[in-house]
Amino acid sequence: MNGNTELLNYIYQNCQMGVESLNHLLEISKDEKLNVQMNSQLREYKCMCEKACNKLKELGHEEKGIGNMAKISTYMSISAKTLMDKTPCHMAEMLIQGSTMGIIDVTKNIKKYQDADIQIVKLADNLLKEEQKNIEDLKCFLK
């Protein structure tokens, strides 16, 4: 696997994890404003997921999604963390923590694969900007 494929798979998996997490939180949340925000993020992750998938296919590769264990672990973690506190503030905090981890990981990957195709690096950079935007948009829910 080359750098282009590895970076695209990273983008795909990152966005897929965002989709999984947001879908589960949307099942739990009862706050309309937070749900609007989460649905907006969900659309962005799905769009980037699709772009990464299409580019991988263009290069003759299949996307490697996140494994079932990662999905189950994420589901269980979200369920446990929201068991006693389902407030918009707490959920926003969880999402901010996830986006912060995403910023760290995508920054590392952009540096690691800086010689990748410029379009792929731009897609990774768009993911970075989206994670930063997510944090800014979620701050209003913190109390």
N, C-alpha and C positions, 0 to 999 in steps of 0.2 A: 504494500500500500504506500502511495506517495503522499507528500505533504498536502497536496490539494484535496485528496480523498480524506485524509485524516482530519483536516480542518473542517471540511464539509460535514463529516460524520459527527464531529464535536458540536457544530452548530445545530445539526438535526437533533441530537440527543438532548442538548440543553433546552431547545425549544419544546421538545416532546415532554421533558420533565415539567416545564412550565405549564403546558397544556394539562397534564395529569393533575398537577397540584391545584390549578385554578378550577378545573372541573369538580374536584372533590370539595374545595372550599365553597364553591357556588351552591353545592348541595346543602351545605351547613348554614351559610349566611342568610340572615333575614333582613339585612340592611340594604335598602334600594340603592343608595348612593354608592356604597361599596360594591354592590353587584354590577352597577354600571361601569365602574372602574375596572373590576376584574374581567368583565366581558370585553372591554376595550383591549386589555392586555392579552386576553385569550385570542382575539382576532389577530393581533400582531404576531404572537408566537406561532399560530397556525400558518400565517402567511410566510414567515421566515422558514418554517419547517418545510413548507411546500417548495420554496425557492431552493433550499439546500438539497432536497430530494430530487428536484428536476435537474439541478446542476450535476448531481452524482450520476443520474441516468445518462446525461449528456456525455459524461466521461466514461460511461460503460460500467458503472458500479451500482450496486444496490446499497440502500441506506441500511445502517446498522442501528436499530432502535435500542432503547433502554431495555434491559432484561426484566423478566417478570419479578425477580427478587427485588430489584430497585423500585419497581412500581408498588409492590406489596409493602416494602419498607416505608416508602413515602406516604402511602395511604394510612398505614398504622401510625406513623409519626404525627400526621395531621390530625387523625382521629384522637390520639392521646392528648395532643396539645390543645385541642378545642373541647375536650370533654368537660372541663370545668369553666372554661372562659370562651364564650362564643361572641364576645364583643367585637365591633368593627375595629377598635383600637388594637386589640390583641391579634386579630387576623391581619391587619395592616402591618403590624410589627413582624409577624411571621413572613409575610411577603417581602418586606424590606430586607429581612435577613437573607432570604433566598436570592433576591436580586443582587445583594452585596456579594454573596458567594459567586453569583454569575459574573459580576464585574471582575472579580479577582481571576476567575478561570478564563474568561474570554480574553482578558489582557495578557495573561500568560501565553495563551494559544496564539494570539496575534503576534507576539514576539517570537514564539517558537517557530511559527510558520510564516515569517515575514517575507520569505521568498516565494510564497504561493502565488498563484494567479491573482492579479489585481482585483478582479471581480469577486473572487472568493474572500479576499482580505476585506474588501468593502462590505460584503455581507456580514462578516464577523464584526466589523466596525459598527455597522447598523445595529447589530445585536447589542453591542456595548452601549451605544447611545440609547437604545430602547430600555435597557436595564437601568440606566441613569435616570431616564424620564420616569420610569415606574416608581423609583424611590421618591422623586420629587412629587409626583402625583399622589402618592400614598401618605405623605407627611401630614396632610390635612386631617387624616383620621386619627392621628396620635393625640392623646390627651393626657 
